Amino acid sequence: MKSKQLEYGLELDPNACYKMESIHNQSKENFESVVNWLYLGADLYDNGYAKIGLTMGDLRTRSSSSANPNFYIFCAFKCKSNITKPEINEIEKNALKYLERLFIYDNGSTKRASHADSGRMSECFYHIDFIEVFTEFHNYLYDHYANYFNRAGFESYPDVYEGEYLFCQFTDRISQDETNRYIRMLLQN
């Protein structure tokens, strides 16, 4: 998945003070940035698979897997441009721990996979409801780390505000109608 370069279309008021100019410039930088993402990966043929990941670079660096040619990035949550590597690593680690405790088998063991050789926990989940992982991942980030992400409002019609969500970029594999349906699953009031 390629990060889409968005253009910040708001102009700075010529009478703005230095504080307003600083806010404007930071908002523009966050909006136009194509780096710093937490993403949710999927498998084209396995709806029970999900992978949580991060990149400090462009999404193209994570949009394929030599180990799994069916892997693609379903959506990616855009972090603010000034997030640090330790901060994004900590957010990912905590989100994975949360999801690990949430998605479990009947016997109480986690659906988060471990690496075959080392036994270390991976970023992958199997035998899950993908859409449930998607919404839980977003809601966890929104509830605990919203200030580290760009947020967006959703309007179904002009002047009909439905709610707010963490800005995310979806795969081109899905239509705009599907994207809107997924966004509606995320909306917070």
Secondary structure as UniProt FT lines:
FT   TURN            14..15
FT   HELIX           18..32
FT   STRAND          37..43
FT   TURN            44..45
FT   STRAND          46..55
FT   HELIX           59..62
FT   TURN            69..70
FT   STRAND          71..79
FT   TURN            81..82
FT   HELIX           85..102
FT   TURN            106..107
FT   STRAND          112..114
FT   TURN            116..118
FT   STRAND          121..126
FT   HELIX           130..145
FT   HELIX           146..148
FT   STRAND          151..157
FT   TURN            158..159
FT   STRAND          160..166
FT   STRAND          168..170
FT   TURN            172..173
FT   HELIX           176..186
//
